[in-house]
Amino acid sequence: MKLPFKLLGMALLPITAVSGATGEAPVDSNINPVVISKLVETGDYLRSLTRFQVDADITQDLVLDNGQKVKIHGKTSMKVNHLQQISSSIESDRLNRKFYYDGKSITQYAPKQGYFATVPASNNVYDALHQLESEYGLQVPLEDLFQLGRDAKQLDKLTVAAYVGPTQINGQLCDHMAFRQEGVDWQLWLSRSKPALPCKLSIVSTDEAAQPEYVVEYHWKMKPTFKESDFKFKPGKHDQAIPLKKVGEQGEKNEQ
């Protein structure tokens, strides 16, 4: 699923601060300015990380032609090594893709089909990921971790930013926040650890009649062990290189 907003990695304040314990009401009662500032702050923190691994379990609603929703499941992972090497993958009931970034190029690989495509990329990881999406219409799984807070215009589109309360997720105490913008209701749970890390994310597409939901739970490794082969794509004997078409070019669009 292509996320409708760069959401991942947001954090919040302790309960007393977010819930307005001081008695001071914000100008817009639907928007907590402290929460907004923490979104930007946490995005900056996540972009400062140079080496980590995050794995995630995904549940997504698929809307059938008759309007019925069915659940599909998957797993995704991202490995980051000093921002010059990234590998990311998704394996679900309907999709299997792997991405490799080496500071010079990005490769997308479809293992079941045996196809791969490589394009030149910026040596700045944020620019490289933005280039892949804007020029080729593709998103690297979990890339949103790099995008939070980079665009103030996206924050301005929020109509609700509210603190819900504490909850336990996978045995970990997390804080729960709820957000709303045009066409999307989303919720975010973050750990009480310092610094806070995302525990869970839920996105509901409210601009669709069936209002399908996308849910992801995160598992973080802040001191991972990597192999050099984790970041280098080596095609198999029968794998074939194919061109990656830019957005707007004739023919079929690139398959996410």
Secondary structure by P-SEA (a helix, b strand, c coil): ccccccccccccccccccccccccccccccccaaaaaaaaaaaaaaaacccbbbbbbbbbbbbccccbbbbbbbccccccccccbbbbbcccccbbbbbbbcccbbbbbbccccbbbbbbbbccaaaaaaaaaaaccccccccccccccccaaaaaaccbbbbbbbbbcccbbbbbbbbbcccccbbbbbbccccccccbbbbbccccccbbbbbbbbbbbccccccccccbbbbcccbbbbbbbccccccccccc
